[in-house]
Amino acid sequence: MTRLPPLELDQVDAETRHMIENAENLMGFVPNDALVMARHPALLKAMWGLVAAIYGPGEVDNGLKRLIGEAASKAAGCFYCSAHAAHGARVHGVAQEKIEAVWSYQDSPLFSEAERAAIGVAMKAGVIPNEVEDGDMETLRQHFSDTAVTEIVAVIAMFGFLNRWNTTLGTALEPTPLATVNQFDL
């Protein structure tokens, strides 16, 4: 149950509407969490800047970034963010079977060693207390440059905020990501 209802687009100012339209263009739907954040336009603006920086050009493929977000969100227990990240992964060309195999990434032949390292850190960083150890980071750095590691941790950290935001507020999942969620996740 939604604990704080999202605003309607006609309730926000022009700058806030523009940010929400950018989010819609990125995601393919208007995200309810942005409509809740719109109650504090400076917060939404800061979040949009973070999202744009994280999903902008970088060394790490945007499909993998979405899988990292899904893994961190699954570990944190945020169905809303996990569904958003899975939807984003699909949009960025990640196969459905690979998305569905995120929980079994360690043993699945669908993942490369580099992907396993990144998803492993995401899973361990998504729980509280954070379970990432030095060895996890050493393994990650065997596959990714320091810049790419920075990108990976930025995705995890962004989803950490969003996981807490959306589970605390009980943000309602939109029809687009809900329609593509694996029934196993429900």
BELJOVEN-V674249 format. One record per backbone hydrogen bond with DSSP energy under -0.5 kcal/mol. CO is the residue of the C=O (numbers start at 1). NH is the residue of the N-H. E is the energy in kcal/mol with one decimal. If there is no record, write none. Layout:
BEGIN
CO:NH:E, CO:NH:E
END
This chain:
BEGIN
8:11:-2.1, 9:12:-1.4, 13:17:-2.6, 14:18:-2.2, 15:19:-1.8, 16:20:-2.3, 17:21:-2.6, 18:22:-2.2, 19:23:-2.2, 20:24:-2.4, 21:25:-2.4, 22:26:-2.2, 23:27:-2.6, 24:28:-3.3, 29:31:-0.7, 31:34:-0.5, 31:35:-1.4, 32:36:-1.7, 33:37:-2.6, 34:38:-1.5, 35:7:-1.6, 36:39:-1.8, 37:40:-2.7, 37:44:-0.5, 40:43:-1.1, 40:44:-1.9, 41:45:-2.7, 42:46:-2.2, 43:47:-2.7, 44:48:-2.8, 45:49:-2.1, 46:50:-2.1, 47:51:-2.9, 48:52:-2.8, 49:53:-2.2, 50:54:-2.6, 51:55:-2.8, 52:56:-0.6, 61:65:-2.3, 62:66:-1.9, 63:67:-2.0, 64:68:-2.7, 65:69:-2.2, 66:70:-2.6, 67:71:-2.7, 68:72:-2.6, 69:73:-2.2, 70:74:-2.9, 71:75:-2.5, 72:76:-1.7, 73:77:-0.9, 73:78:-2.7, 74:77:-0.7, 77:79:-0.9, 78:82:-2.3, 79:83:-2.7, 80:84:-2.1, 81:85:-2.8, 82:86:-2.5, 83:87:-2.4, 84:88:-2.5, 85:89:-2.4, 86:90:-2.2, 87:91:-2.4, 88:92:-1.7, 89:94:-2.7, 90:93:-2.0, 95:98:-0.6, 95:99:-2.0, 96:100:-2.6, 97:101:-0.8, 99:102:-1.4, 101:104:-0.9, 102:105:-1.6, 104:107:-1.1, 104:108:-1.7, 108:111:-1.3, 112:116:-2.5, 113:117:-2.2, 114:118:-2.2, 115:119:-3.0, 116:120:-2.5, 117:121:-1.9, 118:122:-2.2, 119:123:-2.8, 120:124:-2.2, 121:125:-2.7, 122:126:-1.6, 124:127:-0.5, 124:131:-2.6, 133:136:-0.7, 133:137:-1.6, 134:138:-2.4, 135:139:-2.3, 136:140:-2.2, 137:141:-2.5, 138:142:-0.8, 139:142:-0.8, 139:143:-0.6, 140:143:-1.4, 140:144:-1.6, 145:149:-2.6, 146:150:-2.0, 147:151:-2.0, 148:152:-2.6, 149:153:-2.7, 150:154:-2.1, 151:155:-2.1, 152:156:-2.1, 153:157:-2.8, 154:158:-2.6, 155:159:-2.4, 156:160:-1.8, 157:161:-1.8, 158:162:-2.5, 159:163:-3.4, 160:164:-1.8, 161:165:-2.7, 162:166:-2.9, 163:167:-2.2, 164:168:-1.9, 165:169:-2.1, 166:170:-0.9, 166:171:-1.7, 169:3:-3.4, 169:4:-0.7, 174:178:-2.0, 175:179:-2.4, 176:180:-0.7, 177:180:-0.6, 178:181:-1.0, 182:185:-2.0, 182:186:-0.5, 183:186:-0.9
END
